[in-house]
Amino acid sequence: MSSQIKVFNNEIEIGLRILVIVEYIYPKSFDIEMINYYDYFILHTKDVGGDESLHADVPNRFGELVVKRDLIRSSLKLLMTKGLVEIQYTDNGIKYKATENTAPFLDTLNEEYTMHLQNNIKWVYNKFKDYTYDDIKIYVDKHKEKWGSELSYCTIGLINE
């Protein structure tokens, strides 16, 4: 078993972004799919009509929406064990929400990356706040070719879900 620590795309990095999202949308809650979409949007704001993206516009970046689901699940479990996110069982499925500890925790972070995330979530939320889950799926499907997408067998499931 390897004891290597992943510096990028690990539970803590994704967890930070999840916290920024759920804190900003509070008291609303999101399911894993909406967290996944918003995570993509706050990293790649240029793809959705915003200014320069926080992460590079790498080829095939659309695939991030598929490969990050398990990592988001792991991150949510970690955040719940720390009391930073709570689970909600709703008629529409399982959703995740900020807790009373989320804002104070984020207030302790003042590095540039976190500040960019917080600015980006404000912009993204204002753009998509009136979109339903289905509206966002349609939006993503309509624009995915512009996002460095090469359709493969692994992304077809996401598109047709």
NORNOR-V196797 format. One record per backbone hydrogen bond with DSSP energy under -0.5 kcal/mol. CO is the residue of the C=O (numbers start at 1). NH is the residue of the N-H. If there is no record, write none. Layout:
BEGIN
co=<CO	CO>
nh=<NH	NH>
END
This chain:
BEGIN
co=<4	10	11	12	13	14	15	16	17	18	19	20	21	22	22	25	30	31	32	33	34	35	36	37	38	39	40	43	43	44	44	45	45	46	56	58	60	61	62	63	63	64	66	68	69	70	71	72	73	74	75	76	77	78	79	79	80	84	86	88	88	90	93	95	96	97	99	99	100	101	102	103	104	105	106	108	111	112	113	114	115	116	117	118	119	120	121	122	123	124	125	128	132	133	134	135	136	137	138	139	140	143	143	144	144	145	147	148	152	152	153	155	156	157	158>
nh=<6	14	15	16	17	18	19	20	21	22	23	24	25	26	98	28	96	35	36	37	38	39	40	41	42	43	44	54	55	47	48	48	50	49	58	61	63	64	65	66	67	68	69	72	73	74	75	76	77	78	79	80	81	82	84	85	83	99	97	90	95	93	90	88	30	86	102	103	104	105	106	107	108	108	109	110	115	116	117	118	119	120	121	122	123	124	125	126	127	128	129	131	136	137	138	139	140	141	142	143	144	146	147	147	149	148	62	60	155	156	157	159	160	161	161>
END
